[in-house]
Amino acid sequence: MNLSTISALSPLDGRYAAKLATLRPLMSEQGYMQRRVQVEVAWFIALSDAGFAEFKPLTPGARTYLLNLVKNFSETDGRAIKEIEKTTNHDVKAVEYWIKSKFEARPELLAAAEFVHFACTSEDINNTSHALQLKGARNLVVLPGLDALITKLREMAQAFADVPMLSRTHGQTASPTTVGKEVANVLVRLVAAREKIAGVPLMAKMNGAVGNYNAHLSAWPDFDWEAFSRKVIETPEPVSEAGIAPWGLGLTFQPYSIQIEPHDYMAELFDAIARTNTILIDWSRDVWGYVSLGYFKQRLKAGEIGSSTMPHKVNPIDFENAEGNLGLANALLRHLSEKLPISRWQRDLTDSTVLRNMGVAVGYAALAYQSLLTGLNKLELNEEALAADLDASWEVLAEPIQTVMRRYGVQGAYEKLKEVTRGKTVTAEALHGLIASLEIPEAEKQRLLAMTPGSYTGIAAELARRA
């Protein structure tokens, strides 16, 4: 079966395939196989360094060869494993047999072949591989995507810090702010959410069929298998050459488990990504609204069409695309976080099929981050529209006027302003006449008379620059 971008079932491998080229090697089945090979090899090398008389330390040449099995793992290698799986009907065992097949021309490795997958249950390999996949996806796709958005939002917050904008609460005119401050609100939330994602420890266990090192201790009863497992899991991954240094996975050790790692960290990670996505859905909808109000224009792209029948249309498609894909990502992420921590007794297989969709969930999020960034890069601020909206909304100055009146003890200040402004079209002249009639100090009258909707922004500009 030869799939193409127009025969693929998922749009992630069809219409949007080119946009997910960085994610695909990490979260595809080939990426999963490669991580399985990495875990098997790391365990094998560590066993050779454990001090067992039956398995002497591997030579530097053997270690480099094993490292290259991981580093150079190809689609051809993946297909070879799938061929073996046709016989075994077991994916992890197929990986073990493939590794052993690579020992045939190397007597040193062939003599130690039975230490491949030694004392391991399949989940020892799978859960560590999933953690490695998520580490790659987080470090190479999710966080860079968010960092690009953070950089853009920070630029916008600084550039538009002083540009006044009419607020809308409940969709109605409200106390003015600045464009930069509204961007800064999102920026600060996104930075905090990004740190939550980055801070989730990626857990892994290598403790056998039910988490008690039963098989391990049957072979070497006096060996500290728990400490050994922790070392393999927490020792950093090799950067390039294996040499004679310890070769680990760079994850966080999980001491307690049934056959499967509990997946609580996955739930935490997926929830953190989903919460971040919710912030971006909120922002996508807000920008869509600002475009609708004319606060932002969108740069035109030559040849692009907005409507098949209305030639004038320039639609905010990037923000709509982002919103839709963020919603899809969250639907999957929330199912993952709710389902994965649940397993009957010492294990069932319901997690297995669900875990194969981690890349789909992350893929929709990554696609949305790109769409949102593309949309933000097309925006041009329309200061004329912003100024016109403010100039038509003098009623927002009812708030400062009544606040100053209350400072000086004018009775019924709120009620008086409500009577003349609520639900009414208010002009500058009408407000100025009201201010002139107030029994407050002359200096305060002059301060209020000098105020405009565009100048009534509090410390919005300072907050925008501080973010």
C-alpha positions as CSV (number, residue, x, y, z in Angstrom):
1,M,0.0,0.0,0.0
2,N,1.5,3.3,-1.1
3,L,0.1,6.2,0.8
4,S,0.3,9.8,-0.6
5,T,-0.8,13.1,0.8
6,I,-4.2,12.6,-1.1
7,S,-4.8,9.0,-0.1
8,A,-3.8,9.4,3.6
9,L,-6.7,9.0,6.0
10,S,-5.5,11.7,8.5
11,P,-5.0,15.3,7.3
12,L,-1.9,15.3,9.4
13,D,-0.3,12.9,6.9
14,G,-2.3,14.4,4.0
15,R,-3.0,18.1,3.6
16,Y,-0.8,19.2,6.4
17,A,2.0,16.6,6.0
18,A,4.8,19.1,5.1
19,K,4.0,21.1,8.2
20,L,4.7,18.2,10.6
21,A,8.0,17.0,9.1
22,T,9.8,17.6,12.4
23,L,7.2,15.7,14.5
24,R,6.8,12.7,12.2
25,P,10.3,11.0,12.9
26,L,9.6,11.4,16.6
27,M,6.0,10.2,17.0
28,S,5.5,7.8,14.0
29,E,5.7,4.1,14.4
30,Q,9.2,4.2,12.9
31,G,10.1,6.7,15.6
32,Y,8.6,4.4,18.2
33,M,10.6,1.4,16.9
34,Q,13.8,3.5,16.9
35,R,13.2,4.4,20.6
36,R,12.6,0.7,21.4
37,V,15.9,-0.1,19.8
38,Q,17.5,2.6,21.8
39,V,16.1,1.3,25.1
40,E,17.1,-2.3,24.3
41,V,20.6,-1.2,23.5
42,A,20.9,1.0,26.6
43,W,19.9,-1.9,28.8
44,F,22.2,-4.3,27.0
45,I,25.2,-2.0,27.3
46,A,24.4,-1.4,31.0
47,L,24.2,-5.1,31.7
48,S,27.7,-5.5,30.3
49,D,29.0,-2.9,32.8
50,A,27.1,-4.5,35.8
51,G,30.0,-6.7,36.9
52,F,28.5,-10.1,35.9
53,A,31.1,-12.8,35.1
54,E,28.8,-14.0,32.4
55,F,28.7,-10.7,30.5
56,K,32.0,-8.8,30.3
57,P,32.1,-5.1,29.5
58,L,31.7,-4.4,25.8
59,T,34.6,-3.0,23.8
60,P,34.4,0.6,22.6
61,G,34.0,-0.8,19.0
62,A,31.0,-2.8,20.0
63,R,29.4,0.1,21.8
64,T,29.9,2.4,18.8
65,Y,28.3,-0.2,16.6
66,L,25.3,-0.5,18.9
67,L,25.0,3.3,19.1
68,N,24.9,3.4,15.3
69,L,22.1,0.9,15.2
70,V,20.1,3.6,17.0
71,K,21.5,6.6,15.3
72,N,21.2,5.3,11.8
73,F,17.8,3.5,12.2
74,S,15.9,3.8,8.9
75,E,12.6,3.1,7.4
76,T,14.2,0.0,5.9
77,D,15.1,-1.2,9.4
78,G,11.5,-0.5,10.5
79,R,10.1,-2.6,7.6
80,A,12.5,-5.4,8.5
81,I,11.1,-5.4,12.0
82,K,7.5,-5.4,10.7
83,E,8.4,-8.5,8.6
84,I,9.6,-10.3,11.7
85,E,6.4,-9.2,13.5
86,K,4.4,-11.1,10.8
87,T,5.8,-14.3,12.3
88,T,6.0,-13.3,16.0
89,N,2.7,-11.4,16.1
90,H,4.5,-9.4,18.9
91,D,6.0,-6.1,18.1
92,V,8.6,-5.9,21.0
93,K,9.8,-9.4,20.4
94,A,10.3,-8.5,16.7
95,V,12.6,-5.6,17.8
96,E,14.6,-8.1,20.0
97,Y,15.0,-10.5,17.1
98,W,16.0,-7.7,14.8
99,I,18.7,-6.5,17.1
100,K,20.0,-10.1,17.5
101,S,20.1,-10.4,13.7
102,K,22.5,-7.5,13.6
103,F,25.0,-9.4,15.8
104,E,25.6,-12.2,13.3
105,A,28.8,-10.9,11.9
106,R,30.1,-9.7,15.3
107,P,31.3,-12.6,17.5
108,E,31.6,-10.4,20.6
109,L,27.9,-9.4,20.4
110,L,26.7,-12.7,19.2
111,A,28.2,-14.4,22.3
112,A,26.1,-12.1,24.5
113,A,22.9,-12.1,22.4
114,E,20.8,-13.6,25.2
115,F,21.3,-10.5,27.3
116,V,19.2,-8.5,24.8
117,H,15.8,-7.9,26.5
118,F,17.2,-9.7,29.6
119,A,14.6,-10.0,32.4
120,C,12.5,-7.3,30.6
121,T,8.8,-7.3,30.1
122,S,7.5,-5.6,26.9
123,E,6.3,-2.7,28.9
124,D,9.8,-2.0,30.3
125,I,10.7,-1.2,26.7
126,N,7.5,0.4,25.7
127,N,7.0,2.9,28.6
128,T,10.6,4.1,28.3
129,S,10.2,4.5,24.5
130,H,7.0,6.5,25.0
131,A,8.8,8.8,27.4
132,L,11.7,9.3,25.0
133,Q,9.2,10.0,22.2
134,L,7.5,12.6,24.4
135,K,10.8,14.1,25.4
136,G,11.7,14.6,21.7
137,A,8.2,16.0,20.8
138,R,8.3,18.4,23.8
139,N,11.8,19.6,23.2
140,L,11.8,19.8,19.4
141,V,8.2,20.6,18.5
142,V,5.9,21.7,21.3
143,L,8.2,24.1,23.2
144,P,9.8,25.7,20.1
145,G,6.3,26.2,18.7
146,L,5.2,28.0,21.9
147,D,8.5,29.9,22.1
148,A,8.0,31.3,18.6
149,L,4.5,32.5,19.7
150,I,5.9,34.0,22.9
151,T,8.5,35.9,21.0
152,K,5.9,37.3,18.6
153,L,3.5,38.3,21.4
154,R,6.3,40.0,23.3
155,E,7.2,42.0,20.1
156,M,3.6,43.0,19.8
157,A,3.2,43.9,23.4
158,Q,6.2,46.2,23.2
159,A,5.3,47.7,19.8
160,F,1.7,48.5,20.7
161,A,2.2,49.3,24.4
162,D,1.0,52.9,24.0
163,V,-1.7,52.4,21.4
164,P,-5.1,53.0,23.2
165,M,-7.9,50.6,22.5
166,L,-11.5,50.5,23.7
167,S,-12.2,47.5,25.9
168,R,-15.3,45.5,25.6
169,T,-16.8,43.6,28.6
170,H,-19.9,41.6,27.8
171,G,-19.4,42.9,24.3
172,Q,-20.2,46.4,25.4
173,T,-17.9,49.5,25.6
174,A,-15.8,49.5,28.7
175,S,-12.8,51.3,30.3
176,P,-10.0,51.7,27.7
177,T,-6.8,49.7,27.6
178,T,-3.9,49.5,25.1
179,V,-3.4,47.0,22.4
180,G,0.0,46.1,23.9
181,K,-1.6,45.4,27.3
182,E,-4.1,43.0,25.9
183,V,-1.3,41.2,24.1
184,A,0.7,41.2,27.3
185,N,-2.2,39.5,29.1
186,V,-1.9,36.5,26.8
187,L,1.9,36.6,26.8
188,V,2.1,36.3,30.6
189,R,-0.4,33.4,30.6
190,L,1.4,31.6,27.8
191,V,4.8,31.9,29.5
192,A,3.4,30.4,32.7
193,A,1.7,27.6,30.8
194,R,4.9,26.9,28.8
195,E,6.8,26.5,32.0
196,K,4.3,24.0,33.3
197,I,4.8,21.9,30.2
198,A,8.6,22.1,30.4
199,G,8.5,21.2,34.1
200,V,6.7,17.8,33.9
201,P,9.1,15.0,34.7
202,L,9.1,12.2,32.1
203,M,8.8,9.0,34.1
204,A,10.0,5.5,33.3
205,K,10.2,2.1,34.9
206,M,12.3,-1.0,34.1
207,N,11.2,-3.4,36.8
208,G,9.7,-6.5,35.1
209,A,6.3,-8.0,34.6
210,V,4.5,-6.7,37.7
211,G,7.0,-4.1,39.1
212,N,8.9,-6.3,41.6
213,Y,12.1,-7.4,39.7
214,N,10.9,-11.0,40.0
215,A,12.8,-12.3,36.9
216,H,15.9,-10.2,37.6
217,L,16.3,-11.6,41.1
218,S,15.8,-15.2,39.9
219,A,19.0,-14.8,37.9
220,W,21.1,-12.7,40.3
221,P,19.4,-12.7,43.8
222,D,22.1,-10.6,45.5
223,F,22.3,-7.8,42.8
224,D,20.7,-4.4,43.5
225,W,18.4,-4.4,40.5
226,E,16.4,-1.3,41.6
227,A,19.6,0.8,41.7
228,F,20.7,-0.6,38.4
229,S,17.3,0.2,36.8
230,R,17.4,3.7,38.2
231,K,20.9,4.3,36.8
232,V,19.9,3.1,33.3
233,I,16.8,5.3,33.3
234,E,18.4,8.5,34.8
235,T,21.9,8.5,33.2
236,P,21.8,11.0,30.3
237,E,21.6,9.8,26.8
238,P,24.8,9.8,24.8
239,V,25.4,12.8,22.6
240,S,27.4,11.2,19.8
241,E,30.0,8.5,20.5
242,A,29.2,5.7,23.0
243,G,32.8,5.1,24.1
244,I,33.0,3.4,27.5
245,A,30.8,5.9,29.4
246,P,27.5,4.8,30.9
247,W,24.7,4.9,28.4
248,G,21.3,5.8,29.7
249,L,17.9,7.3,28.8
250,G,17.9,10.7,30.5
251,L,14.4,10.1,32.1
252,T,13.1,10.2,35.7
253,F,12.9,6.9,37.6
254,Q,9.5,5.5,38.6
255,P,10.0,3.2,41.6
256,Y,6.4,2.0,41.9
257,S,4.3,0.4,39.1
258,I,2.3,-2.5,38.0
259,Q,3.3,-4.0,34.7
260,I,2.8,-0.6,33.1
261,E,4.1,2.8,34.3
262,P,1.1,4.5,35.9
263,H,1.0,7.2,33.2
264,D,0.2,10.0,35.7
265,Y,3.0,12.1,34.3
266,M,1.5,11.7,30.8
267,A,-1.8,12.9,32.2
268,E,0.0,15.9,33.8
269,L,1.8,16.7,30.5
270,F,-1.2,16.3,28.3
271,D,-3.3,18.4,30.7
272,A,-0.6,21.1,30.7
273,I,-0.6,21.2,26.9
274,A,-4.4,21.3,26.8
275,R,-4.5,24.2,29.2
276,T,-2.0,26.0,27.1
277,N,-4.1,25.3,24.0
278,T,-7.1,26.7,25.8
279,I,-5.3,30.0,26.3
280,L,-4.5,30.1,22.6
281,I,-8.1,29.3,21.6
282,D,-9.1,32.3,23.7
283,W,-6.5,34.4,22.0
284,S,-7.5,33.2,18.5
285,R,-11.1,34.1,19.1
286,D,-10.1,37.5,20.4
287,V,-7.9,38.3,17.4
288,W,-10.7,37.1,15.1
289,G,-13.0,39.6,16.8
290,Y,-10.4,42.4,16.5
291,V,-10.0,41.7,12.8
292,S,-13.8,41.9,12.5
293,L,-13.9,45.2,14.3
294,G,-11.2,46.6,11.9
295,Y,-8.6,47.0,14.6
296,F,-6.2,44.8,12.6
297,K,-5.9,44.5,8.9
298,Q,-4.4,41.4,7.3
299,R,-1.6,41.6,4.7
300,L,-2.7,40.3,1.4
301,K,-1.0,37.3,-0.3
302,A,-0.8,37.4,-4.1
303,G,-3.2,34.9,-5.7
304,E,-5.0,34.1,-2.5
305,I,-8.8,33.9,-2.6
306,G,-11.1,34.5,0.4
307,S,-14.4,33.4,-1.1
308,S,-15.5,31.5,-4.2
309,T,-18.3,34.0,-4.8
310,M,-17.4,37.2,-2.9
311,P,-14.2,38.7,-4.4
312,H,-13.6,41.2,-1.7
313,K,-13.2,38.8,1.2
314,V,-9.9,38.6,3.3
315,N,-10.8,36.1,5.9
316,P,-9.0,35.4,9.2
317,I,-8.4,31.8,8.2
318,D,-5.2,31.3,10.1
319,F,-7.0,32.1,13.4
320,E,-9.9,29.9,12.5
321,N,-7.6,27.1,11.5
322,A,-5.7,27.4,14.8
323,E,-8.9,27.4,16.8
324,G,-10.2,24.3,15.1
325,N,-7.0,22.3,15.4
326,L,-6.5,23.4,19.0
327,G,-9.9,22.0,19.7
328,L,-9.1,18.7,18.1
329,A,-5.8,18.5,20.0
330,N,-7.6,19.1,23.3
331,A,-10.2,16.5,22.6
332,L,-7.5,13.9,22.2
333,L,-5.3,15.2,24.9
334,R,-8.1,15.2,27.5
335,H,-9.1,11.6,26.5
336,L,-5.4,10.6,26.9
337,S,-5.1,12.2,30.3
338,E,-8.4,10.7,31.6
339,K,-7.9,7.2,30.2
340,L,-4.2,6.4,30.5
341,P,-3.9,6.4,34.4
342,I,-6.6,3.7,34.5
343,S,-5.6,0.0,34.0
344,R,-7.4,-3.1,35.3
345,W,-5.4,-4.9,38.0
346,Q,-1.8,-5.3,37.0
347,R,-2.5,-4.3,33.4
348,D,-4.8,-4.4,30.5
349,L,-4.2,-3.4,26.9
350,T,-6.5,-0.5,26.6
351,D,-3.6,2.0,27.0
352,S,-1.7,0.4,24.1
353,T,-4.0,1.5,21.3
354,V,-4.7,4.9,22.9
355,L,-0.9,5.6,23.2
356,R,-0.5,5.2,19.5
357,N,-2.4,8.5,19.1
358,M,-0.1,10.6,21.2
359,G,1.5,11.9,18.0
360,V,-1.9,12.8,16.5
361,A,-2.8,14.9,19.6
362,V,0.5,16.7,19.6
363,G,0.4,17.0,15.8
364,Y,-2.9,19.0,15.9
365,A,-1.4,21.3,18.5
366,A,1.8,21.8,16.5
367,L,-0.2,22.6,13.4
368,A,-2.3,25.1,15.3
369,Y,0.8,26.9,16.7
370,Q,2.1,27.3,13.2
371,S,-1.2,28.6,11.9
372,L,-1.5,31.1,14.8
373,L,2.0,32.4,14.2
374,T,1.3,32.8,10.5
375,G,-1.8,34.8,11.3
376,L,-0.1,37.0,13.8
377,N,2.7,37.7,11.3
378,K,0.1,38.9,8.8
379,L,-1.5,41.5,11.1
380,E,-1.2,45.2,10.6
381,L,-2.6,47.6,13.3
382,N,-5.3,49.9,12.1
383,E,-4.8,52.9,14.5
384,E,-7.4,55.0,12.7
385,A,-10.1,52.4,13.4
386,L,-9.0,52.2,17.0
387,A,-9.0,56.0,17.4
388,A,-12.4,56.3,15.8
389,D,-13.9,53.7,18.1
390,L,-12.6,55.5,21.2
391,D,-13.8,58.9,19.9
392,A,-17.3,57.5,19.6
393,S,-17.3,56.2,23.2
394,W,-17.1,59.1,25.5
395,E,-19.5,57.3,27.9
396,V,-16.5,55.3,29.2
397,L,-15.4,58.4,31.1
398,A,-18.4,58.1,33.3
399,E,-16.2,55.8,35.5
400,P,-13.4,58.3,36.3
401,I,-15.9,61.2,36.7
402,Q,-18.0,59.4,39.3
403,T,-14.8,58.1,41.0
404,V,-13.5,61.6,41.5
405,M,-16.9,62.8,42.6
406,R,-17.0,60.1,45.3
407,R,-13.5,61.2,46.4
408,Y,-14.9,64.6,47.2
409,G,-18.0,63.3,48.9
410,V,-20.5,64.2,46.1
411,Q,-23.6,62.3,47.1
412,G,-25.1,59.9,44.6
413,A,-22.1,60.2,42.2
414,Y,-22.6,56.8,40.6
415,E,-26.3,57.3,40.2
416,K,-25.9,60.7,38.6
417,L,-23.5,59.4,36.0
418,K,-25.7,56.4,35.4
419,E,-28.7,58.6,34.7
420,V,-26.9,60.6,32.0
421,T,-24.8,57.8,30.4
422,R,-26.4,54.4,30.7
423,G,-27.7,53.2,27.3
424,K,-27.3,56.6,25.8
425,T,-25.1,58.2,23.2
426,V,-22.7,60.5,25.1
427,T,-20.8,63.4,23.5
428,A,-17.7,65.1,24.8
429,E,-19.7,68.3,25.1
430,A,-22.3,66.8,27.3
431,L,-19.7,65.3,29.6
432,H,-17.8,68.6,29.8
433,G,-20.9,70.4,30.7
434,L,-21.5,67.9,33.5
435,I,-17.9,68.3,34.8
436,A,-18.2,72.1,34.8
437,S,-21.2,71.9,37.1
438,L,-19.6,69.6,39.7
439,E,-18.8,70.9,43.2
440,I,-15.2,69.7,43.2
441,P,-11.9,71.6,43.2
442,E,-11.1,73.5,40.0
443,A,-7.9,71.6,39.5
444,E,-9.8,68.3,39.5
445,K,-12.3,69.8,37.0
446,Q,-9.5,70.8,34.6
447,R,-7.9,67.3,35.0
448,L,-11.2,65.6,34.1
449,L,-11.8,68.1,31.2
450,A,-8.4,67.2,29.7
451,M,-9.2,63.5,29.8
452,T,-10.2,61.7,26.7
453,P,-11.2,58.0,26.1
454,G,-7.7,57.6,24.5
455,S,-5.9,58.9,27.5
456,Y,-7.9,57.0,30.1
457,T,-5.7,53.8,30.1
458,G,-4.3,53.6,33.6
459,I,-1.0,51.9,33.7
460,A,-1.7,49.7,30.7
461,A,1.3,50.9,28.7
462,E,3.6,50.2,31.7
463,L,2.2,46.7,32.2
464,A,2.6,46.0,28.5
465,R,6.3,46.9,28.6
466,R,6.9,45.0,31.8
467,A,5.6,41.7,30.4
